[in-house]
Amino acid sequence: MNCREALIALNMLPKIGPVRVRRLMDHFGSAGKILSQRPTSLMAVHGVGAETAEIISDWENRIDLAAEIGEVERRGLSVLTLEDQEYPEALKQSYDPPLVLYVWGSIEQADRHALAIVGSRKTSHYGIQTARQFGFQLATSGFTIISGLARGIDTHAHEGAVAANGRTIAVIGSGLGQVYPPENMALAEKIASGYGAVVSEFSLNTPPSKKTFPMRNRIVAAWSQAVVVVECPEWSGARITANIAGELGRPIYAVPGQIDRPSSAGCNALIREGATLVTGGQDILDDLSILPLQSEGTASESAESVVPLFPELDGVERVIHDALGDDALRVDEILTETRLPLPEVNAMLLKLEIQGLVCQLPGGRFARK
């Protein structure tokens, strides 16, 4: 058994955790040696009680390691450990980095330039539009957008990054064999197909629970250079993520909301407590004192080579924007005017809406903004 397989096995066992495993590795020298110890030897390590020692020594009867590894290979996934170059450096520096990361898609060096966008599952139209715009703007500027693939703000932040042809990482609170929520499977497939990765520290068939989501939040906070909270109530997972980020010394940004809306109470409280108020992606770029990034470019590149925040319209975008003219049109009218297929029109309308060039009006009509 190699080190990767041993870490996968330890990660699959209940009631162990990354901090305890590292203590065991420091004591015994490797993950493989941990699995071969008797309970009395394991209990000699600080923090390892009788129950934990029994679980580890009985590991072969508690998990099916061969089936797990076989499923990983069959699905075309990868499993990263701290020894792998692709393992995010920011996570390595955290107090309790995951023992392993299951990855569907790819993690690249550029993903070290990461910003988290988080918020409420129950969101308003304002929150949806804001999350899409921030995701689009920051991804266009070269940042990888990290979020949790949850309903609401997370979903729309990922969608904004994809619409910008940027990169996004979805860190989920379940195993990759149980993507949650299920209605986001299509988005997960899209992300994994070339826009980034869907990532989990949990074994493949781990279901989501009240325990797994806070664990997911610490990864989002630790991986990111800063956290942007778009819309959230006073107490929520987004606030937990922001609090963890603050403890790690990461900048926290919050989008203000109406004072009488419970869904904005969390953001307004964060601002009152010292988070930086932001109303657009450029506010964050200015605060971090950086220019928009261009892949792995350097500061010496000329201004002309920097990716603009809002690129010039061309192709289908221009056709649809021109078709709207001065009138608000329904989708069927846009189809008649442009003779374009429905999926392409819907995708481009979303992109134009995120860019702030088109707005959706009551009755399903679209107009230039």
C-alpha positions as CSV (number, residue, x, y, z in Angstrom):
1,M,0.0,0.0,0.0
2,N,1.4,3.4,-1.0
3,C,1.0,6.6,1.0
4,R,-1.9,7.9,-1.1
5,E,-3.9,4.8,-0.6
6,A,-3.2,4.8,3.1
7,L,-4.4,8.4,3.4
8,I,-7.5,7.6,1.4
9,A,-8.2,4.8,3.9
10,L,-7.6,7.0,6.9
11,N,-9.8,9.7,5.4
12,M,-12.7,7.2,5.0
13,L,-12.7,6.2,8.6
14,P,-15.1,8.0,11.0
15,K,-14.0,10.1,14.0
16,I,-10.4,10.5,13.0
17,G,-9.8,13.8,11.3
18,P,-6.8,15.5,9.7
19,V,-5.3,16.9,12.9
20,R,-5.2,13.5,14.7
21,V,-3.9,11.8,11.6
22,R,-1.0,14.2,11.4
23,R,-0.1,13.5,15.0
24,L,-0.1,9.8,14.2
25,M,2.1,10.4,11.2
26,D,4.6,12.4,13.2
27,H,4.7,9.5,15.7
28,F,4.9,6.6,13.3
29,G,6.5,8.2,10.3
30,S,4.0,7.4,7.6
31,A,0.3,6.9,6.9
32,G,0.9,3.2,6.0
33,K,2.5,2.5,9.3
34,I,-0.5,3.9,11.2
35,L,-2.8,1.3,9.7
36,S,-0.6,-1.6,10.8
37,Q,-0.5,-0.6,14.5
38,R,-2.2,-2.3,17.4
39,P,-4.7,-0.3,19.5
40,T,-2.2,-0.1,22.5
41,S,0.4,1.5,20.2
42,L,-2.0,4.0,18.7
43,M,-3.3,5.1,22.2
44,A,0.3,6.1,23.0
45,V,-0.3,9.2,20.8
46,H,-1.8,12.3,22.3
47,G,-5.5,12.7,21.5
48,V,-6.0,9.0,20.4
49,G,-8.4,7.3,22.7
50,A,-9.6,3.7,22.9
51,E,-12.5,4.2,20.4
52,T,-10.3,5.9,17.8
53,A,-7.6,3.3,18.2
54,E,-10.1,0.5,17.7
55,I,-11.5,2.1,14.5
56,I,-8.0,2.5,13.0
57,S,-6.8,-1.0,13.9
58,D,-10.1,-2.5,12.5
59,W,-10.0,-0.4,9.3
60,E,-10.1,-3.3,6.8
61,N,-13.5,-4.4,8.2
62,R,-14.9,-0.9,8.2
63,I,-14.2,0.3,4.7
64,D,-13.7,-1.0,1.2
65,L,-10.6,0.7,0.0
66,A,-10.3,-1.2,-3.2
67,A,-13.8,-0.3,-4.2
68,E,-13.2,3.4,-3.4
69,I,-10.0,3.5,-5.5
70,G,-11.7,1.6,-8.3
71,E,-14.6,4.0,-8.4
72,V,-12.2,7.0,-8.5
73,E,-10.4,5.5,-11.5
74,R,-13.7,4.5,-13.2
75,R,-15.0,8.1,-12.9
76,G,-11.8,9.7,-14.1
77,L,-11.3,11.5,-10.9
78,S,-8.0,12.4,-9.2
79,V,-7.0,12.3,-5.5
80,L,-4.5,14.9,-4.2
81,T,-2.5,14.7,-1.0
82,L,-0.3,17.3,0.6
83,E,2.7,15.9,-1.3
84,D,1.2,16.7,-4.7
85,Q,2.2,19.9,-6.5
86,E,-1.4,20.5,-7.5
87,Y,-2.6,20.6,-3.8
88,P,-3.4,24.3,-3.1
89,E,-0.5,25.9,-1.3
90,A,-2.9,28.1,0.7
91,L,-4.6,25.0,2.1
92,K,-1.3,23.5,3.1
93,Q,-0.6,26.5,5.3
94,S,-3.9,26.1,7.2
95,Y,-4.3,24.5,10.7
96,D,-6.2,21.4,9.5
97,P,-5.8,21.0,5.7
98,P,-7.7,18.0,4.3
99,L,-5.8,14.7,4.2
100,V,-6.9,14.2,0.6
101,L,-8.8,16.2,-2.0
102,Y,-11.0,14.3,-4.5
103,V,-11.0,16.3,-7.7
104,W,-13.4,16.2,-10.6
105,G,-11.8,18.4,-13.3
106,S,-8.5,20.1,-12.9
107,I,-6.6,22.3,-10.5
108,E,-4.1,24.7,-12.0
109,Q,-1.3,26.9,-10.8
110,A,-3.5,29.9,-11.7
111,D,-6.0,28.8,-9.1
112,R,-3.8,30.2,-6.3
113,H,-5.2,33.5,-7.4
114,A,-8.6,32.7,-5.8
115,L,-11.4,34.7,-4.4
116,A,-14.4,33.3,-2.6
117,I,-17.9,34.5,-3.3
118,V,-20.5,33.2,-0.8
119,G,-24.0,34.0,0.4
120,S,-27.4,32.8,1.2
121,R,-29.2,29.9,-0.3
122,K,-32.5,31.9,-0.3
123,T,-31.6,34.9,-2.3
124,S,-33.3,37.9,-3.9
125,H,-33.2,39.0,-7.5
126,Y,-30.7,41.7,-6.3
127,G,-28.5,39.0,-4.8
128,I,-28.6,36.8,-7.9
129,Q,-27.6,39.7,-10.2
130,T,-24.9,40.9,-7.8
131,A,-23.4,37.4,-7.5
132,R,-23.3,36.9,-11.2
133,Q,-21.7,40.3,-11.8
134,F,-19.0,39.8,-9.2
135,G,-18.3,36.3,-10.5
136,F,-18.1,37.5,-14.0
137,Q,-16.0,40.6,-13.3
138,L,-13.5,38.9,-11.1
139,A,-13.1,35.9,-13.3
140,T,-12.6,38.1,-16.3
141,S,-9.8,39.8,-14.3
142,G,-8.1,36.5,-13.9
143,F,-9.2,35.3,-10.5
144,T,-10.5,31.8,-9.9
145,I,-13.9,32.0,-8.2
146,I,-14.3,29.6,-5.3
147,S,-17.7,28.8,-3.8
148,G,-19.7,25.9,-2.4
149,L,-22.1,24.9,-5.3
150,A,-25.0,25.5,-2.9
151,R,-28.3,26.9,-4.1
152,G,-28.5,30.7,-4.3
153,I,-25.5,32.9,-4.3
154,D,-22.9,30.1,-4.7
155,T,-24.7,28.9,-7.9
156,H,-24.8,32.3,-9.5
157,A,-21.2,33.1,-8.6
158,H,-20.1,29.9,-10.4
159,E,-22.3,30.7,-13.3
160,G,-20.9,34.2,-13.6
161,A,-17.3,32.8,-13.8
162,V,-18.3,30.2,-16.4
163,A,-20.0,32.9,-18.5
164,A,-16.8,34.9,-18.4
165,N,-14.9,31.8,-19.7
166,G,-13.0,32.0,-16.5
167,R,-12.1,29.5,-13.8
168,T,-14.1,28.4,-10.8
169,I,-13.7,25.8,-8.0
170,A,-16.8,24.3,-6.4
171,V,-16.0,22.9,-2.9
172,I,-18.9,20.7,-1.9
173,G,-20.1,19.4,1.4
174,S,-20.6,15.8,0.3
175,G,-18.7,13.2,-1.7
176,L,-18.3,13.5,-5.4
177,G,-20.6,10.5,-5.8
178,Q,-23.4,12.5,-4.1
179,V,-23.2,15.9,-5.6
180,Y,-25.5,18.3,-3.7
181,P,-27.8,19.9,-4.5
182,P,-28.8,17.4,-7.2
183,E,-30.2,20.1,-9.5
184,N,-26.7,21.6,-9.8
185,M,-25.3,18.4,-11.4
186,A,-25.4,20.1,-14.8
187,L,-23.4,23.0,-13.5
188,A,-20.9,20.7,-11.8
189,E,-20.4,18.9,-15.1
190,K,-19.9,22.2,-16.9
191,I,-17.3,23.3,-14.4
192,A,-15.4,20.0,-14.5
193,S,-15.4,20.0,-18.3
194,G,-12.8,22.8,-18.6
195,Y,-13.8,25.7,-16.3
196,G,-12.1,24.4,-13.2
197,A,-13.0,21.6,-10.7
198,V,-15.5,20.2,-8.3
199,V,-13.6,19.3,-5.1
200,S,-14.4,17.4,-1.9
201,E,-12.4,16.1,1.0
202,F,-15.0,13.4,1.7
203,S,-15.0,9.9,0.4
204,L,-17.1,9.4,-2.7
205,N,-20.4,8.3,-1.2
206,T,-20.5,10.6,1.8
207,P,-23.9,12.3,2.0
208,P,-24.3,16.0,2.9
209,S,-25.0,16.7,6.6
210,K,-24.9,19.5,9.2
211,K,-21.3,18.4,10.0
212,T,-19.9,18.3,6.4
213,F,-21.0,21.9,5.4
214,P,-18.9,23.7,8.1
215,M,-16.0,21.5,7.1
216,R,-16.4,22.6,3.5
217,N,-16.6,26.3,4.6
218,R,-13.1,26.1,6.2
219,I,-11.7,24.9,2.8
220,V,-13.3,27.8,0.9
221,A,-12.0,30.3,3.4
222,A,-8.5,28.9,3.6
223,W,-8.1,28.5,-0.2
224,S,-9.1,32.1,-1.0
225,Q,-7.1,35.3,-0.9
226,A,-10.2,37.1,0.2
227,V,-13.9,36.4,0.8
228,V,-16.8,38.3,-0.7
229,V,-20.2,38.0,1.0
230,V,-23.0,39.0,-1.4
231,E,-26.2,38.4,0.6
232,C,-26.8,36.5,3.8
233,P,-28.9,36.5,7.0
234,E,-27.5,37.3,10.4
235,W,-26.5,33.7,11.0
236,S,-25.5,31.5,8.1
237,G,-22.8,29.4,6.5
238,A,-21.6,32.4,4.6
239,R,-21.0,34.3,7.9
240,I,-19.1,31.2,9.2
241,T,-16.9,31.3,6.1
242,A,-16.3,35.0,6.6
243,N,-15.4,34.5,10.3
244,I,-13.0,31.7,9.4
245,A,-11.4,33.9,6.7
246,G,-11.0,36.7,9.2
247,E,-9.3,34.4,11.7
248,L,-6.9,33.5,8.9
249,G,-6.2,37.1,8.2
250,R,-8.0,37.2,4.8
251,P,-9.7,40.4,3.7
252,I,-13.5,40.3,4.0
253,Y,-15.7,42.2,1.6
254,A,-19.5,42.6,1.9
255,V,-22.1,43.9,-0.4
256,P,-24.6,46.2,1.4
257,G,-28.3,45.5,1.3
258,Q,-31.6,47.0,2.3
259,I,-31.7,47.5,6.1
260,D,-35.2,46.0,6.4
261,R,-34.4,42.7,4.6
262,P,-33.4,39.7,6.8
263,S,-31.4,38.4,3.8
264,S,-29.1,41.5,4.0
265,A,-28.7,41.5,7.8
266,G,-25.5,39.4,7.7
267,C,-23.8,41.6,5.1
268,N,-24.8,44.8,6.9
269,A,-23.5,43.4,10.2
270,L,-20.2,42.4,8.6
271,I,-19.7,45.9,7.3
272,R,-20.6,47.3,10.8
273,E,-17.9,44.9,12.3
274,G,-15.2,46.1,9.9
275,A,-15.7,44.3,6.5
276,T,-15.0,46.4,3.5
277,L,-18.1,47.6,1.7
278,V,-18.0,46.9,-2.0
279,T,-20.4,47.5,-4.9
280,G,-18.5,46.0,-7.8
281,G,-15.5,43.9,-8.7
282,Q,-13.3,46.9,-9.3
283,D,-13.6,47.9,-5.6
284,I,-11.9,44.7,-4.7
285,L,-9.2,45.0,-7.3
286,D,-8.5,48.6,-6.0
287,D,-8.5,47.5,-2.4
288,L,-6.1,44.7,-3.0
289,S,-4.0,47.2,-5.0
290,I,-3.6,44.8,-8.0
291,L,-4.3,45.1,-11.7
292,P,-6.6,42.5,-13.4
293,L,-4.6,39.4,-13.9
294,Q,-3.9,37.7,-17.1
295,S,-3.3,34.0,-16.5
296,E,0.3,33.7,-15.3
297,G,1.3,37.1,-16.7
298,T,3.7,39.5,-14.9
299,A,3.5,43.1,-13.7
300,S,5.9,44.1,-16.5
301,E,3.3,43.3,-19.2
302,S,2.0,46.3,-21.0
303,A,-1.4,47.8,-20.1
304,E,-2.7,46.7,-23.5
305,S,-2.1,43.0,-22.6
306,V,-4.2,43.2,-19.4
307,V,-7.7,41.6,-19.7
308,P,-10.3,44.4,-19.7
309,L,-13.0,44.2,-17.0
310,F,-15.7,44.4,-19.7
311,P,-14.5,43.1,-23.1
312,E,-15.8,44.5,-26.4
313,L,-18.9,42.8,-27.8
314,D,-18.5,40.7,-30.8
315,G,-20.1,37.8,-32.6
316,V,-23.4,36.6,-31.1
317,E,-23.3,39.0,-28.2
318,R,-23.2,41.9,-30.7
319,V,-26.0,40.4,-32.8
320,I,-28.3,40.1,-29.7
321,H,-27.4,43.5,-28.3
322,D,-28.1,45.2,-31.6
323,A,-31.4,43.3,-32.0
324,L,-32.7,44.7,-28.8
325,G,-32.4,48.3,-30.2
326,D,-34.5,50.7,-28.1
327,D,-37.3,48.2,-27.4
328,A,-37.7,45.5,-24.8
329,L,-38.2,42.1,-26.4
330,R,-39.3,38.7,-25.3
331,V,-37.1,35.7,-26.0
332,D,-39.3,34.5,-28.8
333,E,-39.0,37.9,-30.4
334,I,-35.2,37.8,-30.1
335,L,-35.2,34.4,-31.7
336,T,-37.3,35.7,-34.7
337,E,-35.1,38.8,-35.0
338,T,-31.7,37.0,-34.8
339,R,-32.5,33.5,-36.2
340,L,-30.2,32.1,-33.5
341,P,-30.9,28.8,-31.6
342,L,-32.6,29.1,-28.2
343,P,-29.7,27.7,-26.1
344,E,-27.3,30.2,-27.6
345,V,-29.7,33.1,-27.1
346,N,-30.3,32.2,-23.5
347,A,-26.5,31.8,-22.8
348,M,-25.7,35.2,-24.4
349,L,-28.6,37.0,-22.6
350,L,-27.2,35.7,-19.3
351,K,-23.7,36.9,-20.2
352,L,-24.9,40.4,-21.3
353,E,-27.0,40.6,-18.2
354,I,-24.0,39.9,-16.0
355,Q,-22.0,42.5,-17.9
356,G,-24.6,45.0,-17.0
357,L,-25.4,45.7,-20.7
358,V,-28.9,44.1,-20.7
359,C,-31.6,43.9,-18.0
360,Q,-34.5,41.6,-17.6
361,L,-37.9,43.3,-17.1
362,P,-41.2,41.9,-15.8
363,G,-43.0,39.6,-18.2
364,G,-39.8,37.9,-19.4
365,R,-38.7,40.9,-21.6
366,F,-35.1,42.0,-22.1
367,A,-33.8,45.5,-22.8
368,R,-30.6,47.3,-23.2
369,K,-29.4,48.8,-19.9
